[in-house]
Amino acid sequence: MKNFEHLSDDIINLMRFKDEDLASLISNQEYKHINCAVISTGCKLNQFEASQFEAILKRFDVNIVEPCLSAKNNCPNDNIHIFLINTCSVTEKADVETNKIIRKIRKKYPDSRMILTGCSAQINQIKFLEMPGIELMDNVQKAEVLKISSQRFPDTFLNQKRTRPYLKIQEGCDLDCSYCIIPKARPVKWSMEIKSVLNSIIELGRLGYKEVILTGVNMGSYSDKKSGAKLKNLLTSIEELKNSVKIRLSSIDPVYIDDDIIKIFELSKKIQNHFHIPLQSASDKILKNMNRNYYFKDYASLIAKIIEKVKDASIGTDIISGFPGENEDDFIETAENIKKLPIYYIHAFSYSDRKGTKSYYLKQKNKETEIKRRTGIIREISSQKKTEFHRKFLNKPLEFISLNNNKAISSNYIKARISFDGSKNDIGNMTLPQGKMFKGIIIEPENGFNQGEEVTVAIESYI
C-alpha cells in the first residue's frame, strides 16, 4: 500500500469530508478497500460513537473487521491497516486500559497504524503525540466529525450490534464536580433537536427494536436550543409517539429530577421504570467537598418519592470510595446511610486522582489499599441490595425483553436467565429470539437466592 504513513491522516480527512470532491478523491485512492477495526472502551456514549464511526467508514467502502487481541496465535483478521480507538479517561484504570490495548495492537499487528480519539486522547495528548504510528483526533474534532457525518448520513445511529440500541441526545457537562475530568475531556456542548430525537426513535421502532436507551454526558441538562425543549418536554413528546418502543434513560443527576419528571415516569406507558441516579457519597461533608450541590437528606427524600409514585421502580446509584479527606467515620456514615436507601444496586468506584480536577490538589489522600477495602464493602452492600430487590418480585409477573444466550432484562432492570421449565409457551428449540417481549415470573432456586445480579425467570406469556 502506497503512502502508508499517511493512511491514518486520510481516514480522519475522510470522516471530516465537507464536499463531494474530497469524498470522491479519497474513495478513488488505494485506501478505498483498507481494513479498519473500531475499538471502544468506557461508557455507553463511547459505544454509541464507535457504532457511528463504523457506519461512516462503511459508506466509503472501508472494510470494518473484528480484531484479535487475545494471546492466541490464530487470528482470523491478521491484516488490519488502521485501528480507530475511542478511549475513556474517567479513571486512572481507564487510561491503563488504553495503554494495554495499544501494547496488544503493537504486538499482534506491528504494521498497523492507530487513530486515538475520546477522553484519554483529549487529556493525554502530549504523551500520545510522542508515540510513533499514532494519530490523534481530539474530542473537539470528534464532535465535528460526528456532527458533519450525522447531517450527511442521518441514519448512522442505526448501525448498532445491540438488542437495545443507544441514542445519544446530549453532549457536555457544566456541573463542575471536583473529582471529574469529563467536562475538560468533552468540552463540546450540544443537545439533539427534539424533532431529530423523535424521528430517530420512530426509525428504530420501524426496524424492529423494542427498547431504546437514551444517553448523554449529562442527560438531565438536555436543552434543545431551537425549540427550547427540556428533558421533561422531550419525555412528554416521546410518550405521544404512535409506536410501542420502550424508552430507558441512562444516568441522570439528582439535581435534574423534579416532581414533573417523576410524574411523567409515574403515568408513562413507554418509559421504563428504572432510574440510575448518582449519589457519589452519603456523607454531607464529602458531598460538599465533591461539589455535588445537595445533602444526603435531599437525595433520600427524592428516592422515597420515586418509590412511592412509580410502580415497581428500581433505582441504581454510584458511590466513590476514598475521596480525599474521607476518614473512617465519613465512610461508615456513607455505608450506613446507603443501607437505609430503597435502592436496587450500586456501582462502586475507587477514587482516582485525575490531574486537572479540583480534588487532585486536595490534601489527606487515602492509601490505595484502604480505598479498595472501602470499595469492597460498598460492593457487598450492593450485592445484598440486589438480593433484597429480587425477593420483592418473587412470583410477580414483570415485563422482560430477551437478550442473547437466553438472557433477559426487565422493565425495572432485573437481569435474568430464561427458564423454559413450566412455561406455557412452546418455542421448539428452546432459544428465545433476541428482542422478544414477554411477561416472566422470577423463580426461587432450590438453594434460595444467591447474592448477585442475575435471577431465573420463567415465561408466563408473550406481549
C-alpha positions in Angstrom: 0.0 0.0 0.0 1.5 3.3 -1.0 2.0 6.3 1.3 1.2 4.0 4.2 2.4 6.6 6.7 -0.4 9.0 5.6 -3.1 6.4 5.8 -4.5 7.5 9.2 -4.5 11.1 8.2 -6.5 10.2 5.1 -9.0 8.3 7.3 -9.5 11.3 9.5 -10.0 13.6 6.5 -12.4 11.1 5.0 -14.6 11.2 8.0 -14.4 15.0 8.1 -15.3 15.5 4.5 -17.2 18.6 3.7 -17.9 18.3 0.0 -18.2 15.7 -2.7 -14.8 16.4 -4.2 -12.9 15.2 -1.1 -15.1 12.2 -0.7 -14.6 11.2 -4.3 -10.8 11.9 -4.2 -10.4 9.6 -1.2 -12.7 6.9 -2.5 -10.7 6.7 -5.7 -7.4 6.1 -3.9 -6.0 2.7 -2.9 -7.3 3.4 0.6 -10.8 2.5 -0.6 -10.5 -1.1 0.5 -8.5 -0.8 3.6 -9.3 -2.9 6.7 -10.2 -1.0 9.8 -11.0 -2.1 13.3 -13.0 0.1 15.7 -12.5 -0.4 19.4 -14.4 1.4 22.2 -13.7 1.5 25.9 -15.6 3.0 28.7 -19.1 4.4 28.8 -22.3 3.9 26.7 -21.5 7.1 24.9 -18.3 5.7 23.6 -20.0 2.6 22.4 -22.6 4.6 20.6 -20.0 6.8 18.9 -18.0 3.8 17.9 -21.0 2.4 16.0 -21.3 5.8 14.3 -17.7 5.7 13.2 -18.2 2.2 11.7 -21.3 3.3 9.8 -19.4 6.4 8.4 -16.4 4.3 7.2 -18.6 1.7 5.6 -20.1 4.5 3.5 -16.7 4.8 1.8 -16.2 1.0 1.3 -13.8 0.8 4.2 -13.9 -2.8 5.5 -14.8 -3.0 9.2 -13.2 -6.1 10.7 -13.0 -7.6 14.2 -9.5 -7.5 15.7 -7.9 -10.4 17.6 -6.1 -9.0 20.6 -6.0 -12.2 22.7 -2.9 -14.2 23.5 -3.8 -16.9 20.9 -1.8 -17.1 17.7 -4.6 -17.8 15.3 -6.3 -14.5 14.2 -9.0 -14.5 11.5 -8.1 -11.0 10.6 -4.4 -10.6 10.5 -4.3 -7.8 8.0 -5.7 -4.7 9.8 -4.3 -1.4 8.5 -6.0 1.0 10.9 -7.3 0.8 14.4 -9.7 3.6 15.5 -9.8 3.6 19.3 -12.4 5.6 21.1 -10.8 5.9 24.6 -12.1 6.6 28.1 -10.4 8.6 30.9 -12.9 8.7 33.7 -10.5 6.9 36.0 -6.8 6.1 36.0 -7.8 2.5 35.3 -9.4 3.6 32.1 -6.1 5.2 30.9 -4.3 2.0 31.9 -6.7 0.0 29.7 -6.0 2.3 26.7 -2.3 1.7 27.2 -2.8 -2.0 27.4 -4.8 -2.0 24.1 -2.0 -0.1 22.4 0.6 -2.6 23.5 -1.5 -5.5 22.3 -2.0 -3.9 18.9 1.7 -3.3 18.5 2.4 -6.9 19.4 -0.3 -8.6 17.2 -0.4 -6.0 14.4 3.0 -4.3 14.3 2.5 -2.8 10.8 -0.9 -1.2 11.6 -1.4 2.5 12.5 -3.7 3.9 15.1 -6.2 6.7 15.4 -6.9 7.6 19.0 -9.9 9.7 19.9 -12.1 10.1 23.0 -11.3 11.3 26.5 -7.9 9.8 27.1 -6.7 11.1 23.7 -8.0 14.5 24.8 -6.4 14.6 28.3 -3.2 12.8 27.4 -2.4 14.5 24.0 1.3 15.2 24.7 2.0 11.6 25.7 0.3 10.1 22.7 1.8 12.6 20.2 5.2 11.3 21.1 4.3 7.8 20.2 5.1 6.7 16.6 2.3 5.3 14.4 -0.5 7.1 16.3 -2.6 10.0 15.1 -4.9 11.9 17.4 -8.4 13.1 16.9 -9.3 15.1 20.0 -12.9 15.3 21.2 -13.5 18.7 19.6 -12.5 17.1 16.2 -14.6 14.0 17.0 -17.6 16.1 17.7 -17.1 17.8 14.4 -16.7 14.5 12.5 -19.9 13.0 14.1 -21.9 16.2 13.6 -21.0 16.6 9.9 -21.4 13.0 9.2 -24.7 12.7 11.0 -26.1 15.6 9.0 -24.9 13.9 5.8 -25.8 10.4 6.8 -28.7 10.8 9.3 -29.1 7.1 9.8 -25.5 6.4 11.1 -27.0 5.7 14.6 -28.8 2.7 13.2 -25.5 0.7 12.9 -25.6 -1.0 16.3 -24.9 -4.5 17.3 -27.3 -4.4 20.2 -30.7 -5.7 21.0 -31.4 -2.4 22.8 -29.7 0.4 20.8 -28.3 3.6 22.4 -29.4 7.0 21.2 -27.1 9.9 22.2 -29.1 13.0 22.7 -26.7 15.3 24.6 -23.0 16.2 25.0 -21.1 18.2 27.6 -21.5 19.0 31.3 -21.4 22.1 33.5 -21.8 20.6 36.9 -18.1 21.0 37.9 -17.9 18.1 40.3 -14.5 18.4 42.0 -13.4 14.8 41.1 -14.5 14.7 37.5 -12.3 15.2 34.4 -15.1 14.7 31.9 -16.0 18.4 31.4 -12.5 19.1 30.3 -12.3 15.8 28.3 -15.5 16.6 26.4 -15.6 20.4 26.0 -18.2 20.5 23.3 -21.8 21.1 24.5 -24.9 20.4 22.5 -28.3 18.7 22.6 -30.0 17.0 19.7 -33.1 18.7 18.4 -36.3 17.2 19.8 -37.6 16.5 16.3 -34.5 14.5 15.5 -34.7 12.5 18.7 -38.4 11.6 18.0 -37.6 10.7 14.3 -34.7 8.5 15.4 -36.9 6.6 17.9 -39.6 6.2 15.2 -37.0 4.8 12.8 -35.5 2.4 15.3 -39.0 1.2 16.1 -39.6 0.7 12.3 -36.5 -1.5 12.2 -38.0 -3.7 14.9 -36.2 -2.5 18.1 -38.4 -2.9 21.2 -36.4 -0.6 23.5 -34.1 2.4 23.0 -31.7 3.7 25.6 -31.3 7.5 25.7 -27.8 8.6 26.8 -25.7 11.7 27.2 -22.8 13.1 29.2 -25.2 14.9 31.5 -28.6 14.0 30.2 -30.6 15.9 32.8 -29.3 19.1 31.2 -30.8 18.3 27.8 -31.9 21.5 26.2 -32.9 21.9 22.5 -31.9 25.5 21.6 -34.1 25.6 18.6 -37.4 24.7 20.3 -36.5 25.5 23.9 -37.5 21.9 24.9 -36.0 20.5 28.1 -35.8 16.8 29.2 -39.4 16.8 30.6 -40.7 18.2 27.2 -38.8 15.5 25.3 -40.2 12.7 27.5 -43.7 14.0 27.2 -43.3 14.1 23.4 -41.9 10.5 23.4 -45.0 9.4 25.3 -47.2 10.8 22.5 -45.5 8.8 19.7 -47.7 6.3 17.9 -45.4 3.3 18.4 -44.7 0.7 21.0 -40.9 1.3 21.5 -39.9 1.4 25.2 -37.5 4.1 26.4 -34.9 3.7 29.1 -32.9 6.6 30.5 -29.2 6.2 31.3 -27.7 8.1 34.3 -29.5 11.3 35.3 -28.1 13.6 38.1 -30.5 14.1 41.1 -30.5 17.9 40.7 -32.5 17.5 37.4 -35.2 15.2 38.8 -38.2 17.2 40.0 -41.9 16.4 40.6 -42.7 16.8 36.9 -40.1 14.2 35.8 -41.4 11.8 38.4 -45.0 12.3 37.3 -44.0 11.5 33.7 -42.5 8.2 34.8 -45.5 7.5 37.0 -48.0 7.8 34.2 -45.9 6.6 31.3 -46.6 3.5 29.2 -43.3 3.9 27.3 -40.6 5.0 29.7 -39.1 2.1 31.7 -39.4 2.2 35.5 -35.7 2.3 36.0 -33.6 5.2 37.3 -29.9 5.5 37.6 -29.2 8.4 39.9 -25.6 9.0 41.0 -25.1 9.8 44.8 -21.3 9.5 45.0 -21.2 9.8 48.8 -23.7 9.6 51.6 -21.7 11.9 53.9 -22.7 15.6 53.8 -19.1 16.6 54.4 -17.8 14.7 51.4 -20.7 15.7 49.2 -19.8 19.3 49.9 -16.1 18.7 49.1 -17.2 16.9 45.9 -19.3 20.0 44.9 -22.4 17.9 44.5 -24.9 20.7 45.4 -27.2 18.6 47.6 -27.3 16.9 51.0 -27.9 13.2 51.7 -31.4 14.0 53.1 -32.3 15.6 49.8 -31.3 12.5 47.9 -33.1 10.2 50.3 -36.2 12.3 50.0 -36.1 12.1 46.2 -35.6 8.3 46.3 -38.5 7.9 48.7 -40.8 10.0 46.4 -39.9 7.9 43.4 -40.6 4.6 45.2 -43.9 6.0 46.3 -45.0 7.3 43.0 -43.5 5.0 40.3 -44.8 1.4 40.4 -42.1 -1.3 40.9 -39.4 1.3 40.2 -35.8 0.3 40.5 -33.0 2.8 41.4 -29.3 2.3 40.9 -26.6 4.7 42.1 -22.9 5.4 42.0 -20.6 5.7 45.1 -17.0 6.8 45.1 -14.9 5.4 48.0 -11.8 7.1 49.3 -12.3 10.7 48.2 -9.6 12.9 49.7 -10.4 13.8 53.3 -12.9 10.9 53.7 -12.0 9.4 57.0 -13.3 6.2 58.6 -16.2 8.0 60.3 -17.2 9.6 56.9 -17.1 6.2 55.2 -19.1 4.5 58.0 -21.7 7.3 57.6 -21.9 6.6 53.9 -22.2 2.8 54.3 -24.9 3.1 57.0 -26.9 5.7 55.0 -26.9 3.7 51.8 -28.0 0.6 53.6 -31.2 2.5 54.5 -31.9 3.6 50.9 -34.6 1.5 49.0 -32.3 1.1 46.0 -31.5 -1.9 43.8 -27.8 -1.7 43.1 -24.7 0.4 43.5 -21.9 1.0 41.0 -18.9 1.2 43.4 -15.9 3.2 42.3 -12.5 3.7 43.9 -11.4 7.3 44.0 -8.9 8.0 41.3 -6.8 11.2 41.2 -7.2 13.0 37.8 -4.8 15.8 37.1 -6.7 18.9 36.3 -9.5 18.3 38.7 -10.1 20.3 41.9 -9.8 17.1 44.1 -6.3 16.4 42.6 -5.0 19.3 44.7 -6.8 18.3 48.0 -4.8 17.0 50.9 -5.5 14.0 53.1 -5.3 11.4 50.3 -6.3 7.9 51.3 -4.0 4.9 50.7 -4.9 2.7 47.8 -5.3 -0.4 50.0 -7.8 1.5 52.2 -9.7 2.8 49.2 -10.0 -0.7 47.8 -11.2 -2.0 51.2 -14.0 0.6 51.3 -15.0 -0.1 47.7 -15.3 -3.8 48.6 -17.6 -3.0 51.4 -19.8 -0.9 49.2 -20.0 -3.8 46.6 -21.1 -6.2 49.4 -23.9 -3.8 50.3 -24.8 -3.6 46.6 -25.0 -7.4 46.4 -27.3 -7.5 49.5 -29.5 -4.8 48.0 -29.9 -6.9 44.8 -30.9 -10.0 46.6 -33.5 -8.0 48.7 -34.9 -6.4 45.5 -35.2 -9.7 43.7 -37.1 -11.2 46.5 -39.7 -8.4 46.3 -40.7 -9.7 42.9 -40.8 -13.4 43.6 -43.8 -14.9 41.7 -44.8 -11.5 40.5 -45.1 -11.0 36.7 -42.8 -8.5 35.2 -42.2 -7.3 31.6 -39.0 -8.5 30.0 -37.1 -8.2 26.7 -35.0 -11.2 25.6 -31.2 -10.7 25.0 -28.6 -13.1 23.7 -28.0 -16.6 25.1 -31.5 -16.8 26.6 -30.9 -13.9 28.9 -33.4 -11.1 29.5 -33.8 -7.8 31.3 -37.0 -6.5 32.9 -38.5 -3.1 32.6 -37.1 -2.3 36.0 -33.6 -3.6 35.1 -33.7 -7.1 36.7 -31.2 -9.2 34.8 -32.4 -12.8 34.2 -31.7 -16.1 32.7 -34.8 -17.6 31.0 -36.1 -20.9 32.1 -38.5 -22.9 29.9 -39.5 -25.4 32.6 -43.2 -25.0 33.3 -43.5 -22.4 30.5 -47.0 -22.1 29.0 -45.3 -21.5 25.6 -43.5 -24.0 23.4 -40.9 -22.3 21.2 -39.4 -25.5 19.9 -35.6 -25.2 20.1 -35.8 -23.5 23.5 -33.9 -20.4 22.3 -35.9 -17.2 22.5 -35.1 -14.7 19.7 -33.4 -11.5 20.8 -35.7 -8.6 21.2 -38.8 -10.6 22.1 -41.1 -9.0 24.7 -42.7 -11.3 27.3 -44.0 -11.4 30.8 -42.0 -13.5 33.2 -42.1 -14.7 36.8 -39.0 -14.9 39.0 -38.3 -18.4 40.2 -36.7 -19.0 43.6 -33.8 -21.5 43.1 -33.8 -24.7 45.2 -31.0 -23.3 47.3 -32.6 -19.9 47.6 -31.4 -16.6 46.1 -27.7 -16.1 45.7 -26.3 -12.6 46.2 -25.7 -11.2 42.7 -27.4 -9.6 39.8 -28.9 -12.4 37.8 -32.1 -14.3 38.6 -34.0 -17.1 36.8 -37.3 -16.2 35.1 -40.0 -18.5 33.6 -42.0 -17.2 30.7 -45.6 -16.5 31.5 -46.8 -15.0 28.2 -45.7 -13.1 25.2 -46.6 -9.5 24.6 
